[in-house]
Amino acid sequence: MRRGAVDGLFPAAWRGAALAALTCVVASVAFDLLVGELVGKVEQAVEGTLALTAAGLLGLAVAAVLGVGIYRGGAKLDIGRFFWWTGLLLLVFAAGLFAKGVHEYRELFGIEWSLLATPVWTITSGPLAAGHQVHDFLAGLFGWSPEPERIRVATYLAYLAGVLALYLRSPTTPPAPAAGRG
């Protein structure tokens, strides 16, 4: 697509996005009023509506700034490198998910052998302990646990090592398309 064609569509896209966002803000305020989230005194309803509208507008402003930044910087971005790093990050997510699944199966089947179920470490205080925001973030993304059992850590490392070896190997050339199809 030519650059001029994209620029010609850009203002229309912004108008459409703004209209859609405004509709979402109005609909969310109306929904909150209908289901009773903002019941009470009229002052509280107005303050809640204003706060909700301000938060929505702030979100729109942040989204607009990010959108313009992505639009302008997208042409300079090395897509291959970007997807290589995001793929690597997905492998770490998948390893945490797989290890969490093995942990859940261990609990489901009641496997309490000391060889498998003994925690490798126990963290009771600090940002990595349960109840802290850092813990919650790491638990959600990477499957972090302040008391991981041996089988969970071993599964995490085995999955990550195996899949990472496949991911980092030299790429092979794709097979040529078969002649005569069509």
Backbone bond lengths (Angstrom), bond angles and torsions (degrees), N, CA, C in turn:
res aa  C-N    CA-C-N  psi(-1)  N-CA   C-N-CA  omega(-1)  CA-C   N-CA-C  phi
1 M - - - 1.445 - - 1.517 107.75 -
2 R 1.304 116.59 137.72 1.469 120.43 -179.39 1.523 110.24 -72.74
3 R 1.312 115.52 154.17 1.464 121.57 -179.46 1.530 110.60 -61.05
4 G 1.311 118.60 -40.89 1.460 121.84 -179.72 1.515 111.72 -63.12
5 A 1.320 116.91 -35.63 1.460 120.08 179.20 1.520 110.98 -66.72
6 V 1.318 117.14 -38.12 1.461 120.39 178.13 1.519 110.38 -67.64
7 D 1.343 117.54 -43.00 1.457 120.65 179.34 1.520 111.40 -63.76
8 G 1.325 117.12 -33.31 1.452 120.20 178.32 1.518 112.03 -67.57
9 L 1.314 117.71 -31.37 1.466 122.02 -179.89 1.522 112.66 -85.63
10 F 1.311 117.12 -22.27 1.462 121.65 -172.62 1.525 113.04 -59.85
11 P 1.341 120.58 -49.70 1.465 118.44 179.81 1.526 112.60 -61.32
12 A 1.323 117.93 -38.53 1.457 120.32 178.67 1.529 110.22 -64.56
13 A 1.318 117.16 -38.82 1.459 120.42 178.49 1.522 111.05 -63.97
14 W 1.337 116.80 -40.73 1.459 119.79 178.73 1.520 110.78 -65.03
15 R 1.339 117.09 -40.61 1.461 119.55 179.09 1.526 110.05 -63.94
16 G 1.316 116.24 -42.10 1.466 119.79 178.48 1.518 111.97 -64.51
17 A 1.334 116.10 -42.47 1.469 119.64 179.38 1.524 110.97 -65.16
18 A 1.329 117.00 -40.55 1.460 120.87 178.88 1.522 110.88 -64.33
19 L 1.326 116.90 -42.38 1.459 120.84 179.02 1.531 110.41 -64.50
20 A 1.337 116.75 -42.43 1.463 120.40 178.68 1.521 110.95 -64.59
21 A 1.331 117.52 -41.94 1.459 120.87 179.82 1.522 111.18 -65.98
22 L 1.329 116.73 -42.06 1.459 120.50 178.10 1.519 110.43 -62.53
23 T 1.319 116.65 -41.48 1.461 120.86 177.47 1.523 110.49 -61.34
24 C 1.336 117.25 -42.02 1.462 121.10 178.91 1.522 111.86 -63.47
25 V 1.338 116.70 -41.33 1.467 120.14 179.85 1.520 110.02 -64.70
26 V 1.326 116.62 -47.19 1.463 120.31 -179.59 1.523 110.19 -63.73
27 A 1.330 117.34 -43.09 1.461 120.54 -179.94 1.524 111.16 -64.68
28 S 1.331 118.11 -38.97 1.467 119.46 -179.85 1.519 111.30 -68.30
29 V 1.329 117.98 -38.03 1.461 120.62 176.65 1.528 109.64 -65.08
30 A 1.338 116.95 -44.51 1.463 120.49 178.95 1.526 110.79 -62.19
31 F 1.318 117.10 -41.66 1.463 120.98 179.02 1.520 110.59 -62.70
32 D 1.339 117.12 -44.87 1.464 120.66 179.13 1.522 110.97 -61.30
33 L 1.319 116.56 -39.60 1.463 119.41 178.34 1.525 110.97 -66.83
34 L 1.337 117.29 -39.59 1.461 120.56 -177.52 1.516 112.34 -69.41
35 V 1.335 118.96 -40.54 1.457 119.92 -176.68 1.518 113.09 -86.35
36 G 1.305 116.93 -0.90 1.452 119.70 172.37 1.510 115.93 91.93
37 E 1.330 118.11 14.87 1.458 119.55 178.68 1.532 111.27 -66.86
38 L 1.311 116.01 -29.75 1.463 119.45 -175.77 1.525 111.49 -112.83
39 V 1.352 115.69 33.25 1.458 119.03 178.90 1.516 109.79 -74.24
40 G 1.291 115.13 162.61 1.453 120.28 179.28 1.502 109.82 123.71
41 K 1.285 114.31 -147.61 1.454 119.83 -178.58 1.524 110.20 -68.71
42 V 1.291 115.64 154.93 1.470 120.58 179.80 1.522 110.08 -63.59
43 E 1.298 117.30 -36.92 1.462 120.45 178.94 1.529 111.24 -61.42
44 Q 1.312 116.14 -43.95 1.461 120.05 179.93 1.521 110.53 -64.77
45 A 1.316 117.42 -39.40 1.467 120.87 179.28 1.517 110.54 -64.60
46 V 1.335 116.00 -42.62 1.469 119.32 -179.96 1.523 110.19 -67.39
47 E 1.332 117.26 -43.41 1.459 120.14 178.86 1.523 110.96 -62.76
48 G 1.340 116.45 -42.60 1.463 120.16 178.19 1.507 111.84 -63.79
49 T 1.330 116.87 -40.87 1.458 121.08 178.96 1.521 110.41 -65.76
50 L 1.323 116.06 -42.35 1.459 119.20 178.63 1.524 111.36 -65.03
51 A 1.326 117.02 -41.10 1.466 120.05 178.53 1.517 110.75 -65.03
52 L 1.335 116.80 -41.73 1.455 120.76 178.78 1.522 111.09 -64.96
53 T 1.321 116.52 -41.91 1.463 120.58 178.48 1.526 110.44 -66.26
54 A 1.330 117.24 -41.85 1.465 120.14 178.34 1.520 111.01 -63.35
55 A 1.330 116.60 -41.63 1.469 119.79 177.76 1.520 110.71 -64.52
56 G 1.324 117.16 -40.18 1.460 120.72 177.24 1.520 111.93 -63.38
57 L 1.326 116.72 -43.28 1.464 120.51 179.16 1.530 111.44 -67.06
58 L 1.319 116.75 -37.51 1.455 119.88 176.19 1.521 110.62 -63.99
59 G 1.335 116.29 -42.33 1.460 120.56 176.01 1.521 111.82 -60.90
60 L 1.328 116.69 -41.04 1.466 120.44 177.38 1.524 111.41 -63.71
61 A 1.321 116.73 -41.03 1.460 119.94 179.55 1.528 111.00 -64.00
62 V 1.328 116.79 -43.66 1.465 120.45 178.02 1.527 110.10 -63.32
63 A 1.331 116.56 -42.98 1.456 120.24 178.80 1.523 111.56 -63.59
64 A 1.326 117.41 -38.27 1.464 120.94 178.76 1.525 111.19 -65.64
65 V 1.323 116.42 -43.79 1.469 120.16 178.91 1.530 110.00 -63.64
66 L 1.317 116.79 -45.13 1.468 119.71 177.68 1.527 111.21 -63.31
67 G 1.315 117.19 -41.03 1.459 120.77 179.03 1.515 112.39 -61.79
68 V 1.321 116.92 -44.58 1.465 120.34 178.31 1.528 110.07 -65.25
69 G 1.320 116.85 -41.11 1.468 119.76 178.19 1.517 112.25 -62.51
70 I 1.324 116.48 -42.93 1.465 119.85 178.26 1.517 110.63 -66.91
71 Y 1.325 116.86 -39.62 1.466 120.98 -179.91 1.530 111.01 -62.84
72 R 1.327 115.69 -44.86 1.473 119.13 -178.39 1.525 112.49 -75.72
73 G 1.333 117.35 -36.57 1.457 120.36 -176.60 1.509 113.78 -88.81
74 G 1.319 117.01 -10.59 1.460 120.56 -176.85 1.508 113.90 -63.04
75 A 1.317 116.86 -33.76 1.469 120.00 -179.38 1.530 111.33 -70.34
76 K 1.321 117.11 -25.70 1.465 121.41 -177.98 1.529 112.41 -90.28
77 L 1.314 116.65 -10.07 1.458 121.44 -174.90 1.523 110.93 -76.82
78 D 1.311 115.61 132.49 1.457 121.53 174.70 1.529 106.83 -81.42
79 I 1.323 116.65 100.49 1.453 122.20 -173.91 1.528 111.69 -62.52
80 G 1.319 117.15 -38.16 1.455 120.32 179.07 1.513 112.19 -60.42
81 R 1.317 116.52 -46.77 1.471 120.98 179.21 1.528 111.12 -66.66
82 F 1.336 116.29 -40.52 1.465 120.91 179.01 1.522 110.65 -58.33
83 F 1.331 116.93 -49.78 1.458 119.52 -178.27 1.525 112.21 -72.71
84 W 1.330 118.29 -25.30 1.460 120.09 174.93 1.531 109.34 -63.85
85 W 1.335 116.52 -47.58 1.467 120.43 -179.29 1.526 111.88 -68.83
86 T 1.332 118.32 -40.36 1.453 118.89 178.45 1.531 110.93 -67.50
87 G 1.332 117.28 -33.71 1.467 120.37 174.86 1.516 111.36 -63.28
88 L 1.326 116.42 -41.25 1.459 121.39 177.66 1.533 110.50 -62.27
89 L 1.318 116.42 -42.45 1.462 120.78 178.11 1.530 110.94 -64.41
90 L 1.319 117.15 -38.32 1.466 120.54 177.21 1.523 112.05 -64.14
91 L 1.326 117.29 -33.29 1.461 119.90 176.71 1.528 110.86 -64.21
92 V 1.314 117.02 -39.53 1.467 120.50 178.29 1.529 109.76 -66.60
93 F 1.343 117.23 -41.77 1.470 120.39 175.73 1.526 110.37 -59.22
94 A 1.332 116.29 -46.64 1.466 121.07 -177.41 1.527 111.35 -63.94
95 A 1.314 117.24 -37.85 1.467 120.27 178.25 1.527 110.33 -62.95
96 G 1.321 117.10 -42.26 1.460 120.89 177.38 1.516 111.93 -64.26
97 L 1.321 116.78 -40.56 1.460 121.04 178.55 1.523 110.98 -65.88
98 F 1.319 117.32 -41.91 1.462 121.39 179.51 1.531 110.70 -65.10
99 A 1.334 116.81 -44.21 1.469 120.38 179.41 1.527 111.01 -64.86
100 K 1.322 117.28 -37.42 1.468 120.86 177.10 1.527 109.91 -64.85
101 G 1.338 116.95 -38.78 1.460 120.44 177.04 1.517 112.18 -62.62
102 V 1.327 117.32 -42.89 1.467 121.08 177.75 1.528 109.73 -64.02
103 H 1.313 117.56 -39.89 1.465 121.78 176.64 1.532 110.60 -59.84
104 E 1.332 116.72 -44.11 1.469 120.57 -179.53 1.528 110.98 -65.94
105 Y 1.333 117.46 -40.55 1.461 119.82 176.37 1.520 111.47 -64.30
106 R 1.327 117.48 -38.07 1.459 120.57 177.35 1.521 110.09 -60.33
107 E 1.329 116.49 -43.50 1.466 119.59 178.00 1.524 111.74 -68.80
108 L 1.326 117.53 -39.63 1.462 121.36 -179.06 1.518 111.65 -61.13
109 F 1.311 116.48 -44.22 1.458 120.55 -177.69 1.528 112.85 -87.76
110 G 1.315 117.83 1.08 1.459 121.78 175.69 1.517 114.15 68.08
111 I 1.308 117.49 31.53 1.467 121.34 179.74 1.532 107.52 -79.33
112 E 1.323 115.93 108.82 1.466 120.89 -176.91 1.527 111.98 -121.00
113 W 1.307 117.33 24.73 1.463 120.33 178.91 1.513 108.97 -61.20
114 S 1.297 116.80 137.61 1.463 120.38 -177.41 1.522 111.94 -63.25
115 L 1.321 115.78 -29.27 1.460 118.58 179.25 1.527 111.29 -63.47
116 L 1.330 118.16 -35.48 1.459 122.21 -176.21 1.523 113.89 -100.84
117 A 1.327 117.20 -35.93 1.456 120.99 -169.30 1.519 114.65 -95.30
118 T 1.312 119.07 -5.31 1.460 121.07 179.78 1.528 109.84 -72.33
119 P 1.342 116.83 131.28 1.469 118.50 178.56 1.533 111.84 -63.96
120 V 1.311 115.42 141.43 1.465 120.74 177.57 1.522 109.25 -74.75
121 W 1.324 116.22 -39.64 1.455 121.67 175.74 1.520 107.65 -147.75
122 T 1.331 115.32 163.30 1.460 121.30 177.23 1.515 108.00 -135.14
123 I 1.318 115.71 120.52 1.466 121.65 179.09 1.517 106.98 -112.62
124 T 1.344 116.45 119.59 1.461 120.53 -175.94 1.522 113.21 -110.57
125 S 1.324 118.10 -13.11 1.465 119.65 179.69 1.518 109.52 -144.96
126 G 1.307 114.85 161.78 1.455 120.53 179.86 1.524 111.64 99.77
127 P 1.316 116.89 -178.22 1.467 120.16 -175.13 1.527 114.11 -68.67
128 L 1.326 118.34 -19.46 1.464 120.33 180.00 1.526 112.93 -90.62
129 A 1.336 117.08 -4.18 1.462 121.21 179.11 1.526 110.33 -80.06
130 A 1.321 115.97 157.81 1.467 121.09 179.49 1.525 110.21 -59.70
131 G 1.325 115.74 143.43 1.456 120.88 179.28 1.517 113.86 95.49
132 H 1.307 118.79 -5.14 1.458 122.04 179.13 1.525 108.88 -103.16
133 Q 1.329 116.65 151.94 1.466 120.14 -177.56 1.524 112.41 -64.83
134 V 1.317 117.87 -36.21 1.469 120.34 178.11 1.525 109.69 -63.25
135 H 1.324 116.12 -42.39 1.474 120.73 176.98 1.520 110.57 -59.25
136 D 1.334 117.12 -46.71 1.461 120.92 -178.10 1.523 111.11 -63.02
137 F 1.317 117.00 -40.76 1.463 121.38 179.03 1.527 110.87 -63.72
138 L 1.326 116.35 -49.34 1.467 120.18 -179.12 1.529 111.89 -67.22
139 A 1.331 117.23 -35.15 1.465 120.35 178.45 1.525 110.61 -66.56
140 G 1.327 116.69 -39.27 1.450 120.41 -179.67 1.518 113.49 -70.19
141 L 1.311 116.93 -37.41 1.464 119.74 -175.77 1.517 113.93 -91.83
142 F 1.315 117.05 -42.28 1.462 119.80 -171.43 1.520 113.79 -116.25
143 G 1.336 118.40 1.95 1.449 120.40 -179.39 1.520 113.22 76.12
144 W 1.315 118.11 25.33 1.463 122.46 -178.17 1.522 110.86 -61.37
145 S 1.314 115.95 142.59 1.454 122.66 174.76 1.523 108.00 -139.13
146 P 1.335 118.19 137.60 1.464 119.64 177.47 1.524 112.66 -74.17
147 E 1.344 117.67 -13.31 1.462 122.53 177.95 1.531 110.63 -136.51
148 P 1.316 118.29 65.79 1.470 118.63 -178.00 1.522 111.28 -76.47
149 E 1.338 116.17 137.91 1.459 119.46 176.86 1.530 109.17 -75.88
150 R 1.304 114.06 166.33 1.470 119.40 -179.51 1.519 111.50 -59.52
151 I 1.325 117.09 -42.14 1.464 119.59 -177.36 1.536 110.90 -65.40
152 R 1.317 116.93 -32.55 1.464 120.27 179.78 1.523 110.96 -69.47
153 V 1.313 116.76 -44.96 1.469 120.40 179.50 1.525 110.23 -66.98
154 A 1.333 116.87 -43.36 1.465 120.44 179.55 1.526 110.92 -62.67
155 T 1.332 116.84 -41.67 1.461 120.72 179.04 1.521 110.54 -64.62
156 Y 1.318 116.73 -43.47 1.468 121.59 179.38 1.528 110.33 -58.67
157 L 1.325 115.69 -50.63 1.465 119.72 -177.00 1.528 111.92 -68.26
158 A 1.344 117.35 -38.88 1.464 119.92 179.22 1.526 111.24 -65.53
159 Y 1.321 116.67 -44.59 1.468 120.21 178.81 1.527 110.10 -62.58
160 L 1.332 115.45 -47.78 1.459 119.54 -177.77 1.522 111.20 -63.17
161 A 1.327 118.23 -42.21 1.466 120.90 -179.78 1.530 111.12 -65.32
162 G 1.325 116.99 -44.90 1.459 119.74 -178.50 1.517 113.21 -66.00
163 V 1.308 116.48 -48.83 1.460 119.90 -177.71 1.531 110.63 -72.21
164 L 1.317 116.89 -35.44 1.465 119.83 177.64 1.523 110.97 -64.51
165 A 1.315 117.74 -37.70 1.469 120.67 176.74 1.525 110.19 -61.98
166 L 1.317 117.25 -41.98 1.464 120.18 176.95 1.526 111.52 -66.79
167 Y 1.313 116.75 -38.20 1.465 121.66 -178.14 1.528 112.14 -68.82
168 L 1.329 116.90 -37.59 1.456 120.69 -174.70 1.522 114.30 -88.88
169 R 1.320 117.70 -7.49 1.460 118.72 -179.78 1.525 110.12 -66.09
170 S 1.313 115.72 161.69 1.458 120.87 -178.76 1.529 109.13 -63.97
171 P 1.323 116.26 135.99 1.461 118.00 -179.97 1.525 110.89 -68.62
172 T 1.305 115.69 144.05 1.454 120.62 177.27 1.524 108.10 -97.17
173 T 1.296 116.22 157.38 1.453 119.45 179.11 1.523 109.15 -76.51
174 P 1.310 118.10 139.41 1.461 119.59 179.95 1.524 110.57 -69.41
175 P 1.316 117.00 151.29 1.479 119.53 -179.39 1.526 109.90 -66.12
176 A 1.331 115.10 147.27 1.451 120.65 179.09 1.520 109.17 -71.84
177 P 1.336 117.66 146.28 1.467 119.89 -179.43 1.525 110.15 -65.16
178 A 1.310 115.40 144.06 1.453 120.68 -178.96 1.525 110.20 -70.22
179 A 1.317 116.24 137.23 1.471 120.14 179.94 1.525 109.10 -80.15
180 G 1.295 114.88 150.43 1.445 120.53 175.38 1.511 114.44 90.93
181 R 1.329 118.93 0.99 1.477 120.83 177.24 1.513 108.97 -85.71
182 G 1.273 115.42 148.83 1.464 117.31 173.74 1.404 112.71 138.11
